[in-house]
């Protein structure tokens, strides 16, 4: 940033408490705030440290974007533009950064504190609280940031990668749903093995978490190392689930895991490139399901879905190019 170029950050529904640049609090005449932006009028030239403190009320957030509360647990959804509801930031997919996240909460109400990356420290605090410190060593766009806090139980397993690293796998759900996660864990381990054998892509962290919550508007989300799913896409029991249910779980668990490389480590320049990360990852999950099941049946199902949903849209008034010549934001 240079002296003549203001720095504009996205923000929505935030209460700004303070801004510091290189340790010095910024006076109010040095920045402007509107309902959608925070603009630093004359940022220093070169590299500088900026500390922004904001206050949010996730228990009042009903948009299911940013940080919100779902049946007593706190959860995030940041794709496509939810991170700006957590703090001021350059909320674009081409802005990639490393994240360290410290979470504090009441140990009785929120015994599980999760975020992206590896858990590097945890402990108790005064007043019945505790904390967890998470570090993601790989750069990522902010739409892949995730945080979960609440009362959850986990099914734990492990996977040994092709280079011999042991990865801990955990699927977190409300306690009553834990018995219904066995097929999801099987699907995850098969996806990790398949991605190594077919594409040569090895998982790159020591821990992989999946969280299953009943209120989640995206259905499933590939947050780095902390995938979040809507319950109906993951839970299955032999008494009630059909073959189609088991196949769907295999596919969606695989899809979100495969995003680790096609979407997360290699990501979009802008949201007009959404079909690049999603299209490639859908191809990968279709190949995965075909290899583990019946390729002919899978292909017929995929083409049938295209004919039922995509073809009518492309032939109708809502048809449009992936990147239009102009658009209104």
N, C-alpha and C positions, 0 to 999 in steps of 0.2 A: 504494500500500500504506500502511496506517496502523499505528500502534503496537499496536493491539488485534487486528489481523488477521494471523495467520501466513501466510507465503508458502510454498505447497507446490509443488514441482517433481517431475516424473516422472523416474525413472531405473531402469535395470535392468542388472545385470552390470557395474557401474562401480566403480572404485577411486577414492574421493575423496582428492585430495591436499591441496587448500587452497580456502578461500573468502575473498574480500576484498570488503568493501563500502566504497565511496568510498575505496579505497586502503588500508584498514585490515583486517588479517587477523581473521577472526571466530573467537572462542574457542569451544571445543567445547560449552560450556553454552548457547550461543546458537542452536544448531540440533540437529536430530535426523535420523538416517539409518536407514531400514529398507530391505529388499530392493527396494522399489518406489518409494520417495519420499525426497526431501530437503526438510525443512521448516525454514525460517528463522522462528524463534519470534517475534521482534519486529523486523521490518524497519523502516527509517526511513520517516517520513511523506514523501509527495511523491516526486519523481523522484530516483533514486539509481543509481549504477553498481555492478554486481556482477560479479566475476571469479571463475569457478569453474575449477579445474584438475582434470582427471580422467585416469585411466590405463585404457586398454582393450587387449585382446589380440585383434585381428581375425583373426589367423591361427588362433586356436582357436575362433572363432565358427562353429558349424555350423548355426545357425538360418536362414541366408540372410536375416537382418534386421539392420538397422544397417549397420555397416562389417564386411565379411568378405573373405576371399581366395578367388578363383576362378581355378583353373589358373594360379597365379602372379601374377595381377593383383588389386589391391584394388578393391572395388566396394561401392556402398551400395544398400540398399533400405529406404526409410523409410515408405512407405505400408503399413499405416495407423499403426502405433505403433513404428516402428523407430528413430526419432531418439533416443528415450530410452535406446538402447543405445550412443549416441555420447557424450552428455553430459546433465547434468540440465537439464530445460527444461519449460515448460508445453506438453506434447505434445498439443495439440488443434488441429483445423483452423481454428478461429475466432481463434487467436492468430497474428497476422501480423507479420513483422519483416523488416528489411533485413539481408542477410548479406554479410560479407566473409570470405573463406576463404584462409588461407595454407597451402600444402602444401609440405613438405620431404621429400626422399627421395634415395636413392642414384641417381645419374644413369645408371649402367649397368643396374641392375635395374629402375628405374622412370623411363624417359626421358620418358614422357608423364604429365603431372599436370593433371587436369581437374576443374573444379567449375562451379557455376552462374554465369551472367552473362557479363561481359566480362573478358578477361584484361588486367589493367592493369599488371602488372610481372612479370618473370621474370629469373632470373640464376643464376650458379654460386656455390657455397659451398665452404668448406674441406672436405677429406676426401673429395673425389669426390662431393659432394652438390650438389643444385640445388633451386631453389624456384620456385613460381608463386603469384601473388597474384590472386585472382578477386574481383570485386565485382558483385553483383546489385543494381541500383538500385531494383528494385521490391519492395515488400513481398510476402511469401509465407508460407504455413504451413510448418512444419518438415517435413511429410511430403514436400515437394517439394525438400528439400535433397539434393544428390548430390555424390559424389566418386568419381573413378576414377584409379587410378595403376597403370602397368604398361608392358609392351612391346607397343605397338600401332602399326599403320600406318594412314594415312588416305587416303581419296579426297576431294579438295577441289574445290569448285565455288563458284559465287556466284549470288546472286539480287538483282536490283534491284527495290526495292519501288515501290509506286505513287507515293510521294513523292520517289523518286529516290535513296534510300539504298541503298548496296551492302552486302549481308549475306554474310559468308563462311559457307559450308556445309562441314562435315566429317563423314565417316562413318569411325569408328575400328573396326578389327577386327584380329585376329591376321593377320600378313602373308600367310599362305596363303589367307585368305578374301577378300582385297581384290578380286580380279577378279569376285567374285560380288555386288558391291554396286552395280553400275551401275543396275539397275532401282530400287533403293531411293532412289538420288539423283534419278532421274527422278521418282519418286513424290513426294518431298519438294518439289521445285520446282513440280510441278503443284498440290500441296496449298496451297502459299503463294500461288500465283497465283489459285487458285479461291477461297480465303478472302477475298482482296481483292475479287474481282469479284462474288461472290455475297453476302457478309456485310459487306463494307467493312472487314474486319479486317486491319490491316497488322502484320507482325512488328515487335517493339518493341526489339530489341537488335541489336548489330553482328555477332553470331556465333551459329550454331546447330550444336550437336554432337550426333551420334548415336554411341553406343557399342554394339557387338555382342559379347556374351559367351556362351559355351556353357552356363554354370551361372547361371541367373537364374530364380528361382521365380515371378515375377509374369508372365512372358511378355514384357510390355512395360510401360514406366513413363514417365510424362510429365514427369519432373523438369524444372523451368524451364530451358530452353535446353540441357539435357543429357539427352536421352532415352536410355534404356537398353533394349535388346532382347535377347531370347533368340535365338540364331543362326538357328534354324529359321524364325523369322518374317520374316527380312530377306534372307537369302542365297538367290540363285538363279542358275543358269547355264542357257543354252539347251539344253545336252546332257541335262539331267535334269529341269528344271522344266516343269510343265504350265501351261496357261492359268489353271487354278484357283490355282496357286501365285502367279503374277504378279498376279492379281486380289486375292488375300489380302494380298500385300505392299503393294499400292497402298492397300488399305483400312486396314491397321494403321498404316502410316506416316502416313497422313492423320489417323487417329483421334488418335494421340499428339500430332501437331503441333496439331490443332484444340483440344486441351486448353489450349493457351497462353492462350486467352481464356476458354473454357468449362471452368473447373476451376482454373486457375492464377491469372490476374488476378481473375477472379470465382470465388470458391471456396465451400466448404460451411460452414455454421454448426456442424454436428456430423455424425457418420458416419451418422446416420439420413437425411441428405440426399444420400447417395452416389448414389442414382438420379437426382437432379437433374443433377449434373455428368456422370455416365456416360450417362444417358438422352439428354440434349441432345447430347452429343458423338457418341454412336452415331447419332443422327438426322443429324448433320452429315456423318459419314463415309459413311453410306448414301446421302445426296444426292450427295456427291462421287463415289462409285463409280458411281452411276447416271448422272451427267452425263458421266463419262469412258468409261463402258461402255454396256451395254444396260440401260435402266431396268426393263424387264419381267423380264428374267432375274434381275436383282438382287433385285427384289421377291419373286419366287417363291422364291429361295434364303433370303431373310430370313424369310418366312412359314413355310417348311418347317422352319427351325431353331426358330422359336417353337413350332410344333406338336410337334416332337420333344423339346424340352427344357423350355420354360417351361410349356406347358399341363399336362403330367403333374405337375410340381411344384405348380402352383396347384390341381390337383384331388386332391392327395395329403395325407398327414398332416403334411408339412413346410410346407404353405401358411401364410402369416402376413402381416399388414399391414406396410407399410413402416415405420411407426412404431407399435409395440405400446403398449398401455396401461401395461405394466410390463415390466421386464427385469432380469436378473441380470448384474452386471458382475464 
